[in-house]
Amino acid sequence: MQVNYFVIGVVILLGLALLIFLILRNRKDEKDFEKDQLDDNDITNPQDPSKD
């Protein structure tokens, strides 16, 4: 049985590219989520209705 190293190399390269893509996308989504959480002050600092 012969091993085709070119095909194995391409598969490994595509797998690494997919892994890097997913990591970068996760970081971007995490930053967006944290930004949304910081902008949402109504939930983190609810106002007292009796002060209105």
N, C-alpha and C positions, 0 to 999 in steps of 0.2 A: 504494500500500500504506500503510495507516494503522498507526501504532504506538500500542499501548495502554499508556500509561505507568503506569496503575494496576497492571496485571498485572506489569510489569517491576519496579515498586516492591515489590510483595508478594513476588516471587521473591527479590529482593535482600535484603529484610528477613528472610525465612526462612533464606536462606543465611548471613547474619550471625548469626542466633540459633543455628543449628547449629554454626557455628564457635566461638562463645563457649561453648556447652555442651560441646563436645569439649575445649576448652582447660581449662575448669574441672574437668572430670572427670579429665583427665590429671594435673593438679596434685594432686588428691585421691589418685589412685592412686599417684602418685610419693611422696607423704608417707607413705602406708600402707606402701609397699615399704621406704622408708628406716627406718621405725619397726620393721618386722619384721627388718630386717638388724641393727639395733642390739640388739634383744632376743635374737637368736640368737648367744649367746656361745660355744657349743660348736664352731661352725665357725670363728669368727674367732680363738678362743684355745683350741686343742686342748690337753688336759692330757696330760702325759707318763705313759704307762701304768706306767712303772717306779717312779713315786712313790707308787702306790697300795699 
